[in-house]
Amino acid sequence: MVNKKIDEYRQSFRTAPIGRWQSVSGAFIVMHEDWEFYPDYTGKYTEYGPFGYPRRRTHFQWREYEELTILIGETKWENLEPVDKNEINGLDDGEPEDSIEEIEWTTVKYDFMVVINEGGGEEIAMFQVGREYEGKACFYDCDPLAYRGPIEESE
């Protein structure tokens, strides 16, 4: 049954993971990320800190590369929380940063696996093949991502 569900995800997201995704970490749920892949080859992910406060949003472009593989190129970063200039040597004023002039593309080969969610239940999640953090699978720079629903268009 589980393998059938994983196969359904592989088929549904064979060319791209279009939709809304959220990190699934199991026991450690204080910080998480929300990802949105839009059909127009753009997207964004938002990093949340303690108590669910958004900290940073990263905008990106993505391209289909091959089956279960995309390219991601970050295009803009935004700080979403107040920034204390003294904490980071006055290098950031908390305003959105300029868009990147030349995009660096990262190849992301992804697949799907069963994870245990915060409630102790099983869930299918997307992870990046060959990428681990502290000995466990992850996607890009966060925990595996669980599908949370469709997206119509970018903002």
Protein Blocks (a to p, Z undefined) as FASTA:
>chain_A
ZZmmmmmmmmmmmmoccdcddddehjammbccdddddfkopacdddddehhiafbdcddd
dddfbehiacdddfbdcdfbdcdfklnoopaghiacdddfbdcdddddddddddddfkop
acdddddehiaeehiacehjaccdddfbdcfbdZZ
